[in-house]
Amino acid sequence: MVTSMKLLILYYSGTGNTEFACIVASIVAERSGHEVTMKTFAKADEISLDDYDAYCFATPLQAWQPTKNVERFIKAMPSLDGKVAFLLSSSGGQPSQTAPLMTRWLNKKGIAVTGHHDLQSPDSWPVSRRFSHKLDQERPGVESVRELADFTRRMLDMQVAFLSGEQVVLPRHRVRPTPLFLLSRVERLPKGHPNLVMGKKKIIESDCTQCGICEKDCPAGAIRLDPYPVFSKECIACWRCINCCPEDCITTRMSSQYHYKGMPKKDELLEKAGLQ
Ligand SMILES: Cc1cc2nc3c(=O)[nH]c(=O)nc-3n(C[C@H](O)[C@H](O)[C@H](O)COP(=O)(O)O)c2cc1C
């Protein structure tokens, strides 16, 4: 009978919401006696995926689906037959078919999926910030953190049972070819995709200090300083450069006045939810 697992939490987070969800999950898992490693997908080559018993895969939502870099990673990773994972996501409120899609990709790698939870962060979706600017700083709140913690406990119990050879009822997901789903999949095809979905990026050179934060933070390695930021076709339109620039000097015609600088009061939320 398995009692303690080696859990690997793999995530990408553009503005910190998904990372926050992973921190909550890791605190809960550690308190439950499991050994936890948290890694971004970009740094997963520093470890051997096979060394772990169980996994958590976490992604933000972009255009009603997991981000492009997360999809690429899962599809390219080796099979992990007999392993078990749960899924986390963070969205502006429309996780759409993230769970069926990721479950399908992971099942193809031999991984059983025990469940999915979405941490809703409506304040950080550029679409709503641009068109309604309807800020909702109350979410995620303490209640959502508690729900996430409860979900993690359930997932850990299921993973332990699964690895102990007990019968575990896994949720059944089916990808539905709805118009929105088809639109989201097609949206990624055009070559000029980043410019299409976020507008052409421009640098206000007089404000840029060439600090290199955007270059270092870009999850797709699509930025180089020459001497100001230059964007390559590897850009996945995640808005991270715009959100992480301390001088607000990267702009697009789509959203520039509404930079999301990350979820406020993270420590306070953890404390109020009894996780610190
Ligand atoms: C380019 C882009 C597209 C997005 N598309 C969606 C979407 O289709 N549905 C949704 O609910 N949220 C969407 N969002 C909102 C993000 O999923 C949400 O802000 C999430 O919390 C970001 O997580 P992160 O802070 O870990 O990057 C989008 C955000 C960006 C930047």
The ligand as an SDF file (V2000), in Angstrom:
LIG
                    3D

 31 33  0  0  0  0  0  0  0  0999 V2000
   -3.9390   35.6120  -24.7880 C   0  0  0  0  0  0  0  0  0  0  0  0
   -4.9040   35.2030  -23.7030 C   0  0  0  0  0  0  0  0  0  0  0  0
   -6.0460   34.4890  -24.0520 C   0  0  0  0  0  0  0  0  0  0  0  0
   -6.9370   34.0910  -23.0470 C   0  0  0  0  0  0  0  0  0  0  0  0
   -8.0300   33.3480  -23.3850 N   0  0  0  0  0  0  0  0  0  0  0  0
   -8.8860   32.9560  -22.4170 C   0  0  0  0  0  0  0  0  0  0  0  0
  -10.0180   32.1610  -22.7290 C   0  0  0  0  0  0  0  0  0  0  0  0
  -10.2410   31.7830  -23.8670 O   0  0  0  0  0  0  0  0  0  0  0  0
  -10.8730   31.8180  -21.7410 N   0  0  0  0  0  0  0  0  0  0  0  0
  -10.6580   32.2050  -20.4580 C   0  0  0  0  0  0  0  0  0  0  0  0
  -11.4740   31.8890  -19.6030 O   0  0  0  0  0  0  0  0  0  0  0  0
   -9.5800   32.9270  -20.1160 N   0  0  0  0  0  0  0  0  0  0  0  0
   -8.6940   33.3100  -21.0650 C   0  0  0  0  0  0  0  0  0  0  0  0
   -7.5960   34.0510  -20.7370 N   0  0  0  0  0  0  0  0  0  0  0  0
   -7.3830   34.4210  -19.3320 C   0  0  0  0  0  0  0  0  0  0  0  0
   -6.3120   33.5810  -18.6920 C   0  0  0  0  0  0  0  0  0  0  0  0
   -6.5970   32.2140  -18.8280 O   0  0  0  0  0  0  0  0  0  0  0  0
   -6.2390   33.9390  -17.2170 C   0  0  0  0  0  0  0  0  0  0  0  0
   -5.8250   35.2670  -17.1420 O   0  0  0  0  0  0  0  0  0  0  0  0
   -5.2910   33.0730  -16.4360 C   0  0  0  0  0  0  0  0  0  0  0  0
   -5.5670   33.2580  -15.0660 O   0  0  0  0  0  0  0  0  0  0  0  0
   -3.8500   33.3870  -16.7130 C   0  0  0  0  0  0  0  0  0  0  0  0
   -3.0680   32.5240  -15.9270 O   0  0  0  0  0  0  0  0  0  0  0  0
   -1.5450   32.8630  -15.5860 P   0  0  0  0  0  0  0  0  0  0  0  0
   -1.5440   34.0620  -14.6710 O   0  0  0  0  0  0  0  0  0  0  0  0
   -1.0270   31.6550  -14.9270 O   0  0  0  0  0  0  0  0  0  0  0  0
   -0.8720   33.1590  -16.8790 O   0  0  0  0  0  0  0  0  0  0  0  0
   -6.6880   34.4420  -21.7000 C   0  0  0  0  0  0  0  0  0  0  0  0
   -5.5380   35.1570  -21.3820 C   0  0  0  0  0  0  0  0  0  0  0  0
   -4.6460   35.5290  -22.3660 C   0  0  0  0  0  0  0  0  0  0  0  0
   -3.4020   36.2860  -21.9800 C   0  0  0  0  0  0  0  0  0  0  0  0
  1  2  1  0
  2  3  1  0
  2 30  2  0
  3  4  2  0
  4  5  1  0
  4 28  1  0
  5  6  2  0
  6  7  1  0
  6 13  1  0
  7  8  2  0
  7  9  1  0
  9 10  1  0
 10 11  2  0
 10 12  1  0
 12 13  2  0
 13 14  1  0
 14 15  1  0
 14 28  1  0
 15 16  1  0
 16 17  1  0
 16 18  1  0
 18 19  1  0
 18 20  1  0
 20 21  1  0
 20 22  1  0
 22 23  1  0
 23 24  1  0
 24 25  2  0
 24 26  1  0
 24 27  1  0
 28 29  2  0
 29 30  1  0
 30 31  1  0
M  END
$$$$
